[in-house]
């Protein structure tokens, strides 16, 4: 029994060390991702859209499941008049996360730029319904008012 004690200690120590290495790796990766994301936000606010795009793309390469970064990247592409690329990103987020109202709102914005009012209205309606389900009545009410204005313009032939 005394002979197995050191072996058990070595195994336990190895497992703990391995776990700490993995934890350290993920902490480092999270820190890098967070810093790059903040850099992208700062660059976008400074209207350095190319720099922001590069930062956001790097974040996506490190964390391919982050839809928030995709939304910001789409915004940056839209600011660069790369509307189709932005539209594709927003559609990708919707297909990956169909309960994300922000993706529908951003897609509606792009569709309005493309003068696709009916498609934009459909996306606004979807966003409004999701916000209501997610208990965000203030945001849903703002979208409802926007939809009313759009419907009034359509009725008036504008």
Secondary structure as UniProt FT lines:
FT   HELIX           2..45
FT   TURN            46..47
FT   HELIX           49..62
FT   TURN            64..65
FT   HELIX           67..79
FT   TURN            80..81
FT   HELIX           83..96
FT   TURN            98..99
FT   HELIX           101..113
FT   TURN            114..115
FT   HELIX           117..133
FT   TURN            134..135
FT   HELIX           137..155
FT   TURN            156..157
//
